[in-house]
Amino acid sequence: MSLTAVSGLLLGLALGGSILLLAAALMGWRPPTRTRASEGRGNALWGSAARRRALIALGVAVLVAVLTRWPVAAGAAAAVIYLWPTMFGGGKTATGQVERVEALATWTESLRDSIAGSVGLEGAIRHSLTAAPPVLQPALQRLEGRLRVQIPLTQALAAFAEEFEDSSADLVVAALILNSKLRGPGLVATLTALASAAREEVDMRRRIEEGRKSLRRTALIIVGATAIFAGGMAVFSRDYVAPYSTPLGQLMLAVVLSVFAGGLMWIRSAANLRPPERFLVGVDQVDAALQPGLAGGGTR
């Protein structure tokens, strides 16, 4: 293997690795934690789907290397395929978040109606399973299972909020925890207000998402047009792009592609839906903040 080929291969690997690290940093990636939502984000880069995507990326990289003989271009193509969900998958994530908040509003209203019928809080939670939206069924079944094995209501609710991982759920769970501790009136009115606030948040997120769809479409158009134009030039006009076949040319191509990738990630960041920060920070912290020795079981 010639020195030129080795240099190009190393540059291609360096470019692919730098794009991967840039995407991980900008997306705020961390190792998967115990929460299901965080595990879902980690699987975007390290799950079974990512492994299948890596095989596709490898095949595309080989094809690009054969057509262009540019290792840097091959590495960039592989990185784009592998990182596709992190760069262009924000629409699905935002839609899922909106659906979860809407389901939370529906469940809150169901819980309110059960409590208004003189049903205790734990009984209302069990009763709400029958009418809960499908997206909430797994989390609610685990919540009901914790109650069945005599886990204190406050800890079970805090675990539900940690699993849901959204500030809207924190508001509802905080109201339920306080009611289970203080046993005071007014829970029905509180849940009514929280359900209305959740539905208003759903409307707001949908309006924001409509505006951000245009940014995602812009990014897709830029990537598609650039890939078609650059690929056509590399295959059908070899003389025009001949300078890129040298080691210095590959280095310059790596610089250009890195700047291009940075612009795409900036567009991706602008198109992200950033929900409000949570304030219930975990089961242990919530349990420690409450007075010990009090049993759950709120009232209206």
Backbone torsions as a table, in degrees:
resi	resn	phi	psi	omega
1	MET	NA	132.6	-176.5
2	SER	-74.1	164.1	178.9
3	LEU	-63.0	-36.4	179.3
4	THR	-63.0	-44.2	-179.4
5	ALA	-65.4	-41.6	179.3
6	VAL	-63.9	-43.6	179.4
7	SER	-62.5	-42.6	179.1
8	GLY	-65.0	-39.3	178.9
9	LEU	-63.9	-44.0	179.2
10	LEU	-63.5	-40.5	178.0
11	LEU	-64.7	-39.5	178.3
12	GLY	-63.2	-43.5	178.0
13	LEU	-65.0	-39.6	178.7
14	ALA	-64.2	-39.7	179.6
15	LEU	-65.5	-46.7	179.2
16	GLY	-60.3	-42.8	178.8
17	GLY	-66.3	-38.5	179.6
18	SER	-67.0	-39.1	177.6
19	ILE	-65.3	-40.7	178.4
20	LEU	-61.3	-46.6	179.8
21	LEU	-67.0	-37.2	178.0
22	LEU	-63.1	-45.1	179.0
23	ALA	-63.2	-43.1	179.8
24	ALA	-62.3	-40.1	-179.6
25	ALA	-68.6	-45.1	-177.8
26	LEU	-68.8	-32.1	179.6
27	MET	-83.7	-3.4	179.9
28	GLY	66.3	35.7	-176.7
29	TRP	-67.6	140.0	173.6
30	ARG	-136.1	161.1	175.9
31	PRO	-57.6	144.4	-177.7
32	PRO	-56.4	137.8	176.5
33	THR	-103.7	-169.4	-175.8
34	ARG	-73.5	-21.2	-177.0
35	THR	-75.7	145.3	-176.6
36	ARG	-67.7	-36.5	-179.7
37	ALA	-64.6	-41.5	179.1
38	SER	-68.1	-36.2	176.2
39	GLU	-63.2	-36.5	178.4
40	GLY	-63.8	-39.8	178.2
41	ARG	-66.9	-39.5	178.8
42	GLY	-66.0	-34.9	-179.7
43	ASN	-65.3	-19.9	178.4
44	ALA	-61.2	-28.5	179.6
45	LEU	-110.2	-21.3	-171.9
46	TRP	-130.2	3.6	-177.7
47	GLY	-84.3	-170.9	-178.8
48	SER	-65.6	-37.7	177.0
49	ALA	-63.3	-36.1	178.5
50	ALA	-66.1	-35.3	178.3
51	ARG	-66.9	-39.5	175.8
52	ARG	-65.2	-39.5	179.0
53	ARG	-66.1	-33.2	178.3
54	ALA	-64.6	-37.5	177.7
55	LEU	-65.8	-41.4	176.7
56	ILE	-63.2	-42.3	179.3
57	ALA	-61.6	-38.1	178.3
58	LEU	-64.5	-42.8	177.9
59	GLY	-63.3	-42.3	177.8
60	VAL	-64.0	-39.8	179.8
61	ALA	-62.3	-41.5	177.8
62	VAL	-63.0	-43.5	179.2
63	LEU	-61.3	-45.8	179.7
64	VAL	-64.1	-39.4	179.4
65	ALA	-64.2	-38.3	179.0
66	VAL	-68.0	-41.6	-176.0
67	LEU	-74.5	-40.2	-173.2
68	THR	-104.2	-24.8	-173.6
69	ARG	61.7	29.8	178.6
70	TRP	-114.8	106.1	178.5
71	PRO	-59.7	-34.9	179.9
72	VAL	-64.8	-42.9	178.5
73	ALA	-63.9	-38.6	178.1
74	ALA	-63.3	-43.9	177.9
75	GLY	-64.1	-39.4	179.0
76	ALA	-65.8	-41.6	178.8
77	ALA	-63.0	-41.4	178.2
78	ALA	-63.7	-41.3	-179.8
79	ALA	-64.9	-40.4	179.8
80	VAL	-63.6	-44.1	179.3
81	ILE	-63.3	-44.8	-176.6
82	TYR	-68.0	-37.7	-176.5
83	LEU	-93.8	10.6	-174.8
84	TRP	-53.9	-46.8	-179.0
85	PRO	-62.8	-34.6	-179.3
86	THR	-74.4	-24.3	-179.2
87	MET	-94.1	-33.9	-173.4
88	PHE	-128.7	10.4	-177.7
89	GLY	-100.1	16.4	-177.6
90	GLY	-68.5	-28.3	-178.4
91	GLY	-63.1	-43.6	179.5
92	LYS	-65.4	-41.2	178.9
93	THR	-63.5	-45.6	179.9
94	ALA	-63.8	-40.4	177.5
95	THR	-62.3	-41.1	177.8
96	GLY	-63.0	-39.4	178.1
97	GLN	-64.3	-42.1	179.0
98	VAL	-64.0	-42.4	179.0
99	GLU	-62.5	-38.0	179.8
100	ARG	-67.9	-41.1	178.7
101	VAL	-66.7	-39.4	177.2
102	GLU	-64.1	-40.3	176.5
103	ALA	-64.6	-36.9	177.4
104	LEU	-62.7	-40.4	178.2
105	ALA	-63.1	-42.5	178.6
106	THR	-62.9	-43.6	179.5
107	TRP	-65.4	-39.3	178.8
108	THR	-62.0	-41.2	177.7
109	GLU	-65.8	-38.7	177.5
110	SER	-64.9	-41.0	178.0
111	LEU	-63.8	-42.1	178.7
112	ARG	-61.2	-43.9	-179.1
113	ASP	-64.2	-38.4	178.8
114	SER	-66.8	-42.4	179.5
115	ILE	-67.2	-35.5	177.5
116	ALA	-63.9	-23.9	176.7
117	GLY	-87.5	23.5	176.8
118	SER	65.7	36.7	174.4
119	VAL	-102.8	136.8	177.9
120	GLY	-64.0	165.2	-174.8
121	LEU	-63.2	-46.4	179.8
122	GLU	-63.9	-40.8	176.9
123	GLY	-65.0	-36.6	178.8
124	ALA	-66.1	-37.5	177.8
125	ILE	-63.5	-44.9	178.5
126	ARG	-63.8	-41.1	-179.2
127	HIS	-66.9	-30.8	-176.6
128	SER	-70.4	-14.9	179.7
129	LEU	-61.5	-33.5	-175.0
130	THR	-69.0	-29.6	-176.5
131	ALA	-112.1	6.0	-177.6
132	ALA	-71.1	144.7	176.1
133	PRO	-60.3	150.3	-177.5
134	PRO	-56.1	-33.6	-177.3
135	VAL	-66.7	-22.6	179.8
136	LEU	-97.3	-11.4	-174.1
137	GLN	-56.1	-48.7	-178.9
138	PRO	-59.3	-45.8	-179.0
139	ALA	-65.5	-39.5	179.5
140	LEU	-70.0	-34.7	176.2
141	GLN	-64.8	-38.1	176.4
142	ARG	-68.8	-36.6	175.9
143	LEU	-62.1	-45.9	178.8
144	GLU	-64.8	-35.5	176.8
145	GLY	-65.0	-38.7	177.2
146	ARG	-63.8	-40.7	177.9
147	LEU	-66.0	-35.2	-178.3
148	ARG	-66.0	-32.0	-179.4
149	VAL	-94.6	20.0	171.4
150	GLN	69.4	25.6	169.4
151	ILE	-70.8	134.2	-179.1
152	PRO	-52.9	144.9	-175.3
153	LEU	-58.7	-40.3	-179.0
154	THR	-63.4	-41.5	178.9
155	GLN	-68.1	-39.1	179.1
156	ALA	-64.5	-41.3	179.0
157	LEU	-67.7	-40.0	178.4
158	ALA	-63.5	-37.9	177.0
159	ALA	-66.1	-36.9	176.6
160	PHE	-62.9	-44.1	178.6
161	ALA	-64.0	-39.3	179.6
162	GLU	-65.7	-35.9	178.9
163	GLU	-72.1	-39.7	179.3
164	PHE	-67.5	-41.6	173.5
165	GLU	57.7	57.8	176.4
166	ASP	-152.1	142.7	-177.3
167	SER	-63.9	-29.4	178.4
168	SER	-64.9	-41.6	176.5
169	ALA	-66.1	-33.9	178.0
170	ASP	-60.1	-39.8	-180.0
171	LEU	-62.7	-45.9	-179.3
172	VAL	-65.8	-46.6	-178.6
173	VAL	-64.7	-39.1	178.4
174	ALA	-61.7	-40.2	177.7
175	ALA	-64.2	-40.2	179.9
176	LEU	-69.1	-39.1	179.8
177	ILE	-65.8	-45.2	179.5
178	LEU	-62.6	-40.1	179.2
179	ASN	-66.3	-38.6	179.5
180	SER	-67.0	-26.2	179.1
181	LYS	-86.5	-46.1	-173.3
182	LEU	-87.4	-22.9	179.3
183	ARG	55.6	37.5	-179.2
184	GLY	-98.1	171.5	178.2
185	PRO	-80.1	175.0	173.3
186	GLY	96.4	3.4	-178.4
187	LEU	-66.9	-36.7	180.0
188	VAL	-61.0	-46.5	179.6
189	ALA	-64.7	-37.9	179.4
190	THR	-64.8	-44.9	179.4
191	LEU	-65.3	-34.8	176.5
192	THR	-61.9	-45.5	179.5
193	ALA	-65.6	-40.1	-179.6
194	LEU	-67.6	-38.5	177.2
195	ALA	-64.4	-41.2	177.2
196	SER	-64.1	-41.0	178.7
197	ALA	-64.6	-38.6	179.4
198	ALA	-64.7	-40.6	179.1
199	ARG	-68.5	-35.7	174.9
200	GLU	-65.2	-37.7	177.6
201	GLU	-66.5	-36.9	176.6
202	VAL	-60.2	-46.8	178.9
203	ASP	-60.8	-42.1	-179.4
204	MET	-64.5	-44.8	-179.1
205	ARG	-64.4	-36.3	178.7
206	ARG	-66.5	-39.6	177.5
207	ARG	-65.0	-41.5	178.3
208	ILE	-63.8	-41.2	-177.5
209	GLU	-64.4	-35.8	177.4
210	GLU	-60.8	-38.8	178.6
211	GLY	-70.2	-31.9	-177.0
212	ARG	-83.5	-15.4	176.1
213	LYS	-62.1	-34.5	179.9
214	SER	-64.7	-34.9	177.5
215	LEU	-65.9	-40.7	178.8
216	ARG	-66.1	-40.5	177.0
217	ARG	-62.6	-39.8	178.0
218	THR	-60.2	-44.1	179.3
219	ALA	-62.9	-42.0	178.7
220	LEU	-63.9	-41.1	179.3
221	ILE	-64.6	-41.8	179.4
222	ILE	-62.3	-46.9	-178.6
223	VAL	-64.3	-45.5	-178.7
224	GLY	-63.5	-47.7	-178.6
225	ALA	-64.4	-41.0	-180.0
226	THR	-66.4	-42.9	-179.6
227	ALA	-63.6	-42.8	-179.9
228	ILE	-65.5	-45.8	-178.2
229	PHE	-65.6	-47.7	-178.0
230	ALA	-66.7	-40.1	178.4
231	GLY	-64.1	-41.3	178.3
232	GLY	-63.7	-41.6	178.5
233	MET	-65.0	-41.0	-177.2
234	ALA	-68.5	-30.5	-176.8
235	VAL	-90.8	-42.6	-171.0
236	PHE	-103.2	-8.1	178.9
237	SER	-135.5	64.9	-175.3
238	ARG	-63.8	-34.2	-180.0
239	ASP	-64.7	-38.7	-176.6
240	TYR	-67.0	-36.0	-176.9
241	VAL	-102.4	14.0	-178.1
242	ALA	-57.1	-36.8	179.5
243	PRO	-57.3	-25.7	179.8
244	TYR	-73.8	-9.7	-179.3
245	SER	-81.0	-10.1	178.2
246	THR	-86.2	161.6	176.8
247	PRO	-56.4	-41.7	177.6
248	LEU	-65.5	-38.2	178.0
249	GLY	-64.2	-39.6	176.8
250	GLN	-64.9	-36.5	176.8
251	LEU	-63.5	-45.0	178.5
252	MET	-65.0	-37.7	177.0
253	LEU	-63.2	-39.0	177.5
254	ALA	-62.9	-39.5	178.4
255	VAL	-65.0	-46.1	-179.0
256	VAL	-61.8	-44.8	-179.2
257	LEU	-67.2	-33.2	177.8
258	SER	-66.2	-41.9	176.7
259	VAL	-64.4	-41.2	178.4
260	PHE	-62.1	-43.1	179.3
261	ALA	-65.6	-38.4	176.9
262	GLY	-62.1	-39.5	176.7
263	GLY	-64.7	-39.9	178.1
264	LEU	-64.3	-41.5	179.3
265	MET	-68.1	-31.4	175.1
266	TRP	-65.2	-43.1	176.2
267	ILE	-62.3	-41.9	179.2
268	ARG	-62.1	-41.2	179.7
269	SER	-65.1	-38.8	178.9
270	ALA	-67.8	-26.8	-178.6
271	ALA	-89.5	1.0	-179.5
272	ASN	-76.4	143.4	172.3
273	LEU	-91.5	117.9	-177.7
274	ARG	-107.1	99.0	179.3
275	PRO	-69.3	160.9	178.6
276	PRO	-59.8	153.0	179.8
277	GLU	-67.8	146.1	176.8
278	ARG	-76.0	155.7	176.4
279	PHE	-120.6	-13.4	168.8
280	LEU	-89.4	112.9	-166.4
281	VAL	-98.6	5.7	177.1
282	GLY	147.5	161.3	-177.5
283	VAL	-61.9	-46.2	-176.8
284	ASP	-63.2	-43.2	-178.4
285	GLN	-67.2	-41.4	178.7
286	VAL	-64.7	-43.2	-178.8
287	ASP	-65.4	-37.9	-179.8
288	ALA	-70.3	-28.4	-178.8
289	ALA	-76.9	-16.8	-178.3
290	LEU	-95.4	156.6	178.3
291	GLN	-70.0	131.0	-178.4
292	PRO	-73.2	158.4	171.9
293	GLY	87.5	2.7	179.7
294	LEU	-101.5	135.5	-177.9
295	ALA	-87.7	157.3	177.4
296	GLY	-81.2	-178.2	178.0
297	GLY	114.6	74.4	-175.9
298	GLY	-78.5	170.7	178.0
299	THR	-126.8	178.0	177.2
300	ARG	-67.7	NA	NA
